[in-house]
Amino acid sequence: MKIYQVDAFTEQAFKGNPAGVCVLDKAKPEPWMQSIAMEMNLSETAFVLKMEEGFSLRWFTPKKEVSLCGHATLATAHILWQTGHLKPDEVARFQTKSGLLTAKKDGDWIELDFPARPVKLINEFQVLNSALGADPVYTSVSPSEKGDYYLLELDNERAVRALNPDFKRLVSINTRAVIVTSRSDDPAYDFVSRFFAPWLGINEDPVTGSAHCYLAPYWSAKLGKTSLTGLQVSERSGVVGCRWEGERVILRGQALTIFCGDLMVK
């Protein structure tokens, strides 16, 4: 079996978000996939298996399985086209724990069709603010059975970039992930963001496609436009195009393969 490392949501090597992509020859047990994800030690490793119709796709962090991952889906679609598992004009169809996800090529870009995740405004969460070192102007939440996702808007991009969370304090709070965002100072982008998820074993994710399922509806409503460009201002950084279409969000990004290897364990 082949395993790849792909930098997603970037056109430059060593930028964007690195993902592992393992092309399975047959179904594998969860402990095996979790062990491979631990070995890769990336924010997510994707496991893709050809089915009668489309592909089965699952994602694992070094600690646990997740139900939705944008950058590893982008990386997987990129590999399937690059290796000839799909023709360039074929749509990638993935059966996942978040339902059917699709991807299609648009020149050098890849478009992902993902579910939109609405958020609702709530009162400030002072314990969370303190752990992040943030002073939000708006605090929103998207409840989930597996843990709430918080979205905090700060006053400006400088404040987003300056955040230095206390991860020991942060992980003690009962939630799942935190997205911090503001309007962009650069007119080339509509907003900037950072994504923190120590509860999933990821202190800060470099570029998070799934976070834009929350960010796209949020900023579309605030800015009065449905097509947006986000810049995730992590150390690696990356660009995510997004278009809000009601219950769906179309994510756009680029990707490039960093290496390919042979799995020597079955």
Buried (B, 14 or more C-beta within 10 A) or exposed (E): BBBBBBBBBBBEEEBBBBBBBBBBEEEBEEEEBBBBBBBBEBBBBBBBBBEEEBBBBBBBBBEEBBEBBBBBBBBBBBBBBBBEBBEEEEEBBBBBEBEEBBBBBEEEBBBBBBBBBEBEEEEBBEEBBEBBBBEBEBBBBBEEEEBBBBBBBBEBBEBBBEBEBEBEBBBEBEBBBBBBBBBBEEEEBBBBBBBBBBBBBBEBBBBBBBBBBBBBBBBBEEEEEBEBBBBBBBEBBBBBBBBBBEEEBBBBBBBBBEEBEEBEEE
